Amino acid sequence: MKKEGFRSVRIPVTWYTHQPDTAPYTVDATYLNRVKQVVDLALADGLYVEINVHHDSWKWIADIATTTTR
């Protein structure tokens, strides 16, 4: 991508399908390792990386007021 003139890459990641619905919400290690691999490849190519998770918000935003500790 960098050879094509890009300086950054946005990597969409959906977490909720790879973690349980109850605490401690641990992300599946295999999936997490794959995300790391993709990020590391982009960084090694000299790209800035943005992890895009806004499409997960519907899963947690509705419950944030009742599940957030203060």
C-alpha positions in Angstrom: 0.0 0.0 0.0 2.8 2.4 0.8 4.2 1.9 -2.7 0.9 3.1 -4.0 1.3 6.4 -2.0 -0.8 5.6 1.1 0.6 6.7 4.4 -2.1 5.0 6.6 -4.5 2.1 6.8 -7.7 1.7 8.6 -8.2 -1.9 9.8 -11.8 -2.8 10.8 -12.0 -5.1 13.8 -15.1 -6.6 15.3 -14.5 -7.8 18.8 -17.9 -8.9 20.1 -18.0 -12.0 18.0 -14.7 -13.1 19.6 -15.4 -12.6 23.3 -18.0 -13.7 25.8 -21.0 -11.6 26.8 -20.0 -11.7 30.5 -17.0 -10.5 32.4 -14.0 -10.6 32.1 -14.8 -10.2 28.3 -11.5 -11.9 27.3 -10.9 -11.7 23.5 -10.2 -15.0 21.9 -6.4 -15.4 21.8 -6.3 -16.7 18.2 -8.3 -13.8 16.9 -6.3 -11.3 18.9 -3.1 -12.7 17.5 -4.4 -12.4 14.0 -5.3 -8.7 14.6 -1.8 -8.2 15.9 -0.3 -9.9 12.9 -2.2 -7.6 10.5 -1.3 -4.5 12.4 2.4 -5.6 12.6 2.5 -6.1 8.8 1.2 -2.6 8.2 3.6 -1.0 10.7 6.5 -3.0 9.2 5.6 -1.4 5.9 5.9 2.1 7.5 2.1 2.8 7.6 0.2 4.5 10.3 -2.5 2.2 11.6 -6.0 3.0 12.8 -8.1 0.3 14.4 -11.7 0.9 13.4 -14.2 -0.4 15.9 -17.1 1.9 15.5 -19.2 -0.9 14.1 -19.1 -2.6 17.5 -20.7 0.3 19.3 -24.3 -1.0 18.9 -23.3 -4.0 21.1 -22.1 -2.0 24.1 -23.5 1.5 23.8 -27.0 0.6 24.8 -25.8 -0.8 28.2 -23.0 1.6 29.0 -24.9 3.5 31.6 -25.7 0.4 33.6 -22.5 -1.6 33.1 -19.9 1.1 33.6 -18.4 1.4 37.1 -17.4 4.7 38.4 
